[in-house]
Amino acid sequence: MDNNFYAMMSRMKYIERWALMRNSRPENVSEHTLEVSILAHALAVIGNKRLNKNLNGERAALIALFHDSTEIITGDMPTPIKYYNGNIQGAFKEIEAEAARRLLSMLPEDFKEDYEPIFFPKQEEEYIWKLVKAADKLSALIKCIQEEKAGNTEFSSAKESITEAIKELQVEEAEIFMGEFITSYYKNLDELT
């Protein structure tokens, strides 16, 4: 039997994000996933260091690595369509779950138990998944900031709505990240170094 899982994962680099927007620099799912993993880990560290929590940053980073992998099968559905109404949102969640099952079926049988909790949240990891969601939104915000810095005003309203969406998540770690780290994304390379 062919075990195609890892070869399929490598195809994330072919899925372009922000399909409805004019981009000054295209972004693919692989690039986005790396950034979300870094941010999810950072949010866990913030939770541990600033809020005295006991969060598993490595687990958050691992879940983030696979958080959009179903898009290999579904493609990147633009947010305004995905969240247009409850019916569409529910149907898309079912499609994503089926895509996750298809990906898991590409693994050897003895690997599946290790990967299933990366695709399907366990109740005890609910907060880690919420951190990943916040990291996903932060990554989108960073993309908007980078596009604006490049002179692309196409992302201005997206930046506002994503900032609001981050607040609505009510993840204190994300709020701390916004307060302490987000302004650095407005700097150029010389200012960063």
C-alpha positions as CSV (number, residue, x, y, z in Angstrom):
1,M,0.0,0.0,0.0
2,D,1.2,3.5,-0.8
3,N,1.6,5.8,2.1
4,N,1.1,9.2,0.5
5,F,0.7,11.4,3.6
6,Y,4.0,13.1,3.6
7,A,4.1,13.7,-0.1
8,M,0.7,15.3,0.2
9,M,1.9,17.5,3.1
10,S,4.7,18.8,0.8
11,R,2.0,20.1,-1.6
12,M,1.0,22.9,0.9
13,K,3.5,25.1,-0.9
14,Y,1.3,25.0,-4.0
15,I,-1.8,26.4,-2.3
16,E,-1.9,30.1,-2.6
17,R,-3.6,32.3,0.1
18,W,-5.6,35.5,-0.3
19,A,-7.1,34.5,-3.7
20,L,-9.6,37.4,-3.8
21,M,-7.0,40.1,-2.9
22,R,-4.3,41.7,-5.0
23,N,-1.0,40.8,-3.3
24,S,2.3,42.6,-3.6
25,R,3.9,39.3,-2.6
26,P,2.0,36.0,-2.9
27,E,1.8,33.8,0.2
28,N,1.3,30.0,0.2
29,V,0.0,27.7,2.9
30,S,3.5,26.4,3.7
31,E,4.8,29.9,4.5
32,H,1.7,30.7,6.4
33,T,1.9,27.5,8.4
34,L,5.5,28.1,9.5
35,E,4.5,31.6,10.7
36,V,1.4,30.3,12.6
37,S,3.6,27.6,14.2
38,I,6.1,30.2,15.4
39,L,3.2,32.5,16.7
40,A,1.3,29.6,18.4
41,H,4.5,28.7,20.2
42,A,5.1,32.3,21.2
43,L,1.5,32.6,22.5
44,A,2.1,29.5,24.7
45,V,5.3,31.0,26.0
46,I,3.5,34.3,26.7
47,G,0.8,32.3,28.6
48,N,3.5,30.6,30.7
49,K,5.8,33.6,31.3
50,R,3.3,36.4,31.6
51,L,0.1,34.6,32.9
52,N,1.6,31.8,34.9
53,K,-0.1,29.1,32.9
54,N,1.2,25.7,32.0
55,L,0.8,25.5,28.3
56,N,2.6,23.1,26.0
57,G,4.3,25.4,23.4
58,E,5.6,22.5,21.4
59,R,2.2,21.0,21.1
60,A,0.8,24.3,20.0
61,A,3.5,24.6,17.3
62,L,2.8,21.0,16.1
63,I,-0.9,21.5,15.8
64,A,-0.3,24.8,14.0
65,L,2.0,23.0,11.5
66,F,-1.0,21.0,10.3
67,H,-3.8,23.5,10.9
68,D,-4.4,24.3,7.2
69,S,-3.2,21.0,5.7
70,T,-6.7,20.1,4.7
71,E,-6.5,22.9,2.1
72,I,-4.3,20.6,0.0
73,I,-7.6,18.9,-0.8
74,T,-10.1,21.8,-0.3
75,G,-8.1,24.7,-1.5
76,D,-8.0,28.0,0.4
77,M,-11.6,29.1,0.8
78,P,-11.7,32.9,1.1
79,T,-12.9,34.0,4.6
80,P,-15.9,36.1,3.4
81,I,-17.3,33.0,1.7
82,K,-16.4,30.5,4.4
83,Y,-18.1,32.5,7.1
84,Y,-20.9,34.0,5.0
85,N,-23.6,32.3,7.1
86,G,-24.0,29.4,9.5
87,N,-25.1,26.9,6.9
88,I,-22.0,27.5,4.7
89,Q,-19.7,27.5,7.7
90,G,-21.2,24.2,8.9
91,A,-20.9,22.6,5.5
92,F,-17.3,23.8,5.1
93,K,-16.4,22.3,8.5
94,E,-17.8,19.0,7.3
95,I,-15.7,19.3,4.1
96,E,-12.6,20.0,6.2
97,A,-13.3,17.0,8.5
98,E,-13.7,14.8,5.4
99,A,-10.4,16.1,4.0
100,A,-8.7,15.4,7.3
101,R,-10.0,11.9,7.3
102,R,-8.7,11.5,3.7
103,L,-5.3,12.7,4.7
104,L,-5.2,10.4,7.7
105,S,-6.1,7.5,5.5
106,M,-2.8,8.0,3.7
107,L,-0.8,7.1,6.8
108,P,0.3,3.6,7.8
109,E,-2.2,2.2,10.3
110,D,0.2,2.3,13.2
111,F,0.9,6.1,12.6
112,K,-2.8,7.2,12.7
113,E,-3.1,7.3,16.5
114,D,-0.3,9.8,16.6
115,Y,-1.7,12.1,13.9
116,E,-5.4,12.0,14.6
117,P,-5.3,14.4,17.6
118,I,-3.4,16.9,15.3
119,F,-6.4,16.9,13.0
120,F,-9.2,16.4,15.4
121,P,-9.0,18.3,18.8
122,K,-9.2,16.5,22.1
123,Q,-11.3,18.2,24.7
124,E,-8.3,18.6,27.0
125,E,-6.4,20.5,24.3
126,E,-9.2,23.0,23.6
127,Y,-7.3,26.0,24.8
128,I,-4.2,25.0,22.7
129,W,-6.4,24.9,19.6
130,K,-7.7,28.4,20.6
131,L,-4.1,29.6,20.7
132,V,-3.6,28.2,17.3
133,K,-6.7,30.0,16.0
134,A,-5.4,33.3,17.6
135,A,-1.9,32.7,15.9
136,D,-3.7,32.1,12.6
137,K,-5.4,35.5,12.9
138,L,-2.2,37.2,14.0
139,S,-0.5,35.8,10.9
140,A,-3.3,37.2,8.8
141,L,-2.8,40.6,10.5
142,I,0.9,40.5,9.9
143,K,0.2,39.8,6.2
144,C,-2.0,42.9,6.1
145,I,0.7,45.0,7.8
146,Q,3.3,43.8,5.3
147,E,1.0,44.5,2.3
148,E,0.3,48.0,3.6
149,K,4.0,48.6,4.1
150,A,4.5,47.7,0.4
151,G,2.0,50.4,-0.5
152,N,-0.9,48.0,-1.2
153,T,-4.1,49.5,0.3
154,E,-6.1,46.4,-0.8
155,F,-5.6,44.9,2.7
156,S,-6.6,48.0,4.8
157,S,-10.2,46.9,5.6
158,A,-9.0,43.3,6.1
159,K,-6.5,44.6,8.7
160,E,-9.3,46.3,10.6
161,S,-11.7,43.3,10.6
162,I,-8.8,40.9,11.5
163,T,-7.8,43.1,14.4
164,E,-11.4,43.0,15.6
165,A,-11.6,39.2,15.2
166,I,-8.4,38.9,17.4
167,K,-10.1,40.9,20.1
168,E,-13.3,38.9,19.8
169,L,-11.3,35.6,20.5
170,Q,-10.6,36.9,24.0
171,V,-7.2,35.2,24.1
172,E,-5.1,37.2,26.6
173,E,-1.9,35.9,25.1
174,A,-2.8,37.4,21.7
175,E,-3.6,40.7,23.4
176,I,-0.2,40.7,25.0
177,F,1.4,39.8,21.7
178,M,-0.4,42.7,20.1
179,G,0.8,45.1,22.8
180,E,4.4,43.9,23.0
181,F,5.4,42.6,19.6
182,I,3.1,43.7,16.7
183,T,4.7,47.1,16.3
184,S,7.9,45.4,15.2
185,Y,6.2,44.3,12.0
186,Y,6.0,47.9,10.9
187,K,9.8,48.3,11.0
188,N,12.2,47.8,8.1
189,L,15.2,45.5,8.3
190,D,17.6,48.3,9.4
191,E,15.2,49.3,12.2
192,L,14.9,45.6,13.3
193,T,18.7,45.1,13.5
